Amino acid sequence: MILITGASGQLASMVAERARQNGLAVIRASRSPDADRQMDFDQPDTLDFSGVDTLLLTSAGYAEDDVVMRRHGAVLAAASAEGVKHIIYTSLSKASHHLGFALAHRWTERQIMASGMDWTILRNGLYAELIGALAAPGRDGRITSPFGNGGISAVARGDLAEAAVAVLSDPAAHAGRCYELSGMKAFSVPELAARIGCPYEPASLEAERTRLAALPLLPFQAPMLLSICSAAAAGFLQTEASDLETLVPQPQDAFAVACAAANSARMT
Ligand SMILES: NC(=O)c1ccc[n+]([C@@H]2O[C@H](COP(=O)([O-])OP(=O)(O)OC[C@H]3O[C@@H](n4cnc5c(N)ncnc54)[C@H](OP(=O)(O)O)[C@@H]3O)[C@@H](O)[C@H]2O)c1
């Protein structure tokens, strides 16, 4: 039996739905009352992996590093104790290594590889939907997010869901593999601005930090967001190294997905 965590979320809900459409039996786990198995990574008593052979651990990354590592560590301990044979983890691409939230992913990968369970790591690139939303024009119609001119090898979330389903369909064939799942063609925010017809006038990182400080964000969120801009501007989010087409024969046009997301998040 397959169990999928984070199944109320945008990525894992797609994975669960597509896996079921492909005839796979899956248990959808999350904190939501609608889940097949209610599971809270912050409550170790709820981590029930009985009857589970294959676990898709969707990262629960919206928190400080120590919280994320504690959550993932608790899941791995419970999964190992309850006899899970194969763990598949949604990690972060190598191109994203400089992002503020990469550390907890790399720590989790290390724990998984040392766990004694079979494993597959899905090193997901940044979602095209996320880049589009972060680069959305403000009320004055300008895009000011400080992404610089660097390329971003973002990838449609739906493609990452399809990649996960490909692995879930035959986990043994993917044991010991670490897949880099960045988009096949990078795009930059200046290109996105030109495509959606908005002026691109990037603020400084300092001005962006000041703007974010005035928003009702949690303390970890501003550095997390700024690190994405900073890494893009420095050219670190572009990569030619992607295994996406190994798992997803016909990936979506990530640039088009990002432009659609920027348009729908456009402030009016
Ligand atoms: N590659 C990227 O660009 C990118 C961008 C953003 C996030 N991410 C990472 O990828 C993950 C999946 O992305 P997504 O778009 O599906 O995010 P999402 O829609 O926000 O879903 C996050 C999921 O994590 C679960 N979760 C959070 N805290 C939890 C906890 N303490 N115990 C159990 N479950 C918990 C939530 O479930 P409940 O609240 O229902 O329990 C939810 O199902 C995120 O959680 C994040 O780590 C990647």
The ligand as an ORCA input file, in Angstrom:
! r2SCAN-3c Opt
* xyz 0 1
  N       9.469     23.629     -5.351
  C       8.810     24.721     -4.980
  O       8.754     25.763     -5.688
  C       8.092     24.757     -3.685
  C       7.347     25.879     -3.393
  C       6.649     25.896     -2.219
  C       6.710     24.811     -1.371
  N       7.455     23.740     -1.685
  C       7.530     22.569     -0.787
  O       6.781     21.523     -1.377
  C       5.740     21.109     -0.490
  C       4.507     20.767     -1.290
  O       4.131     21.913     -2.044
  P       2.605     22.312     -2.194
  O       2.546     23.302     -3.260
  O       1.748     21.103     -2.280
  O       2.368     23.028     -0.784
  P       0.965     23.219     -0.009
  O      -0.164     23.280     -0.971
  O       1.139     24.360      0.912
  O       0.829     21.885      0.835
  C       1.633     21.673      1.970
  C       1.190     20.384      2.617
  O       2.025     20.164      3.764
  C       1.201     19.666      4.791
  N       1.734     19.991      6.112
  C       2.185     21.173      6.548
  N       2.552     21.096      7.821
  C       2.317     19.810      8.210
  C       2.477     19.093      9.410
  N       2.947     19.677     10.522
  N       2.106     17.799      9.446
  C       1.621     17.194      8.361
  N       1.450     17.807      7.177
  C       1.793     19.103      7.111
  C      -0.138     20.372      4.590
  O      -1.173     19.521      5.074
  P      -2.249     19.930      6.182
  O      -2.084     21.398      6.491
  O      -3.582     19.590      5.635
  O      -1.875     19.016      7.262
  C      -0.259     20.424      3.079
  O      -0.917     19.286      2.587
  C       5.567     22.269      0.495
  O       5.069     21.801      1.742
  C       6.971     22.821      0.598
  O       7.750     22.086      1.528
  C       8.126     23.670     -2.831
*
